[in-house]
């Protein structure tokens, strides 16, 4: 899950603003729109590919974001974080692990739409059209060496929302988040794990 969590991330920072003006304009609009929402619920496909290793896997997930809180549901795993504690529930084992939230941790799902804020150079690649959507394409390059060589972002130019995030690692692998549904300012689930709704759940408290 560390790889998935690492990939589930995004944001926009002043360190980027002296760069490509077209990319800056698109990212500014994206940031402004994103920050105007009270919360967001994002349905996505997560696609892992590595042609040299003959790997192609697709998973589906839902991410709910509200300030520093999030709920991530993928396959048989649910992660809930309320900004103070984090619950990781494995439904196939009916087990939940509880740990303290680490505010210093950089790679968390609630930063999915804010990764581009810090530590990246960027350039505007161009525009394309997919299923009637006009997309703005921006490449991000990390200022320091890390797991990924490049991140490509496709922004819906009309809605100023993320359409796709594609991460390229050093081993020829790509990790794509393709947004297939987006809702904002809706009623969300509680940001905590309710043991009473999971009869017989094994609780492992690591706090």
TAHUGI-V747659 format. One record per backbone hydrogen bond with DSSP energy under -1.0 kcal/mol. NH is the residue of the N-H (numbers start at 1). CO is the residue of the C=O. If there is no record, write none. Layout:
((NH;CO) (NH;CO))
//
This chain:
((5;1) (6;2) (7;3) (8;4) (9;7) (10;111) (11;114) (16;13) (19;16) (24;20) (25;21) (26;22) (27;23) (28;24) (29;25) (30;26) (31;27) (32;28) (33;29) (34;30) (35;31) (37;34) (40;65) (41;183) (42;63) (43;181) (44;61) (45;178) (46;59) (47;176) (48;57) (49;174) (50;55) (54;51) (55;50) (57;48) (59;46) (61;44) (62;73) (63;42) (64;71) (65;40) (66;69) (69;66) (70;81) (71;64) (72;79) (73;62) (74;77) (77;74) (78;89) (79;72) (80;87) (81;70) (82;85) (86;99) (87;80) (88;97) (89;78) (90;95) (91;76) (94;90) (95;90) (96;202) (97;88) (98;204) (99;86) (101;84) (105;102) (108;106) (111;108) (112;109) (114;10) (114;111) (117;114) (121;141) (123;139) (125;137) (126;137) (128;135) (130;133) (133;130) (135;128) (136;155) (137;126) (138;153) (139;123) (140;151) (141;121) (143;119) (149;168) (150;168) (151;140) (152;166) (153;138) (154;164) (155;136) (156;161) (157;134) (160;156) (163;154) (164;154) (165;177) (166;152) (167;175) (168;150) (169;173) (172;169) (174;49) (175;167) (176;47) (177;165) (178;45) (179;163) (180;43) (181;43) (183;41) (185;39) (192;190) (197;194) (198;195) (201;198) (202;94) (204;96) (206;98))
//
